[in-house]
């Protein structure tokens, strides 16, 4: 399952995507970002807007458990 998510993200490296991160209790953070690098357990995104952190990392299990949703 992780391999499937990793392969799908590899297709979109360098593209701008929209990510919704579930914080719990119906709270979300939203990011407009670019997928920068793919690693074995995580992937890095670079924020498009001027936000506090220029680069964030997420794990593939976040995608599988739907803690984050990626809209290509």
JOMO-V843364 format. One record per pair of residues at least 6 apart in sequence whose ideal C-beta (glycine too) atoms are under 7 Angstrom apart, sorted by the first residue. I is the first residue (numbers start at 1). J is the second residue. Records with the same first field share a line. If there is no record, write none. Layout:
I=J + J
This chain:
1=64
2=60
5=60 + 63 + 64
6=38 + 60
9=35 + 38 + 43
10=38
12=35 + 72
13=35 + 38
14=34 + 35
15=34 + 35 + 72
16=32 + 34 + 48
17=33 + 35 + 70 + 71 + 72
18=30 + 32 + 71
19=31 + 33 + 45 + 68 + 70
20=28 + 30 + 68 + 69
21=28 + 29 + 67 + 68
22=28 + 67 + 68
23=29
31=47
32=48 + 49
33=45 + 46 + 47 + 48
34=45 + 46 + 48
35=43 + 45
36=44 + 45 + 46
37=43 + 44
41=59 + 60
42=57 + 58 + 59
43=58
44=55 + 57
45=56
46=54 + 55
47=53 + 54
58=68
62=68
63=70
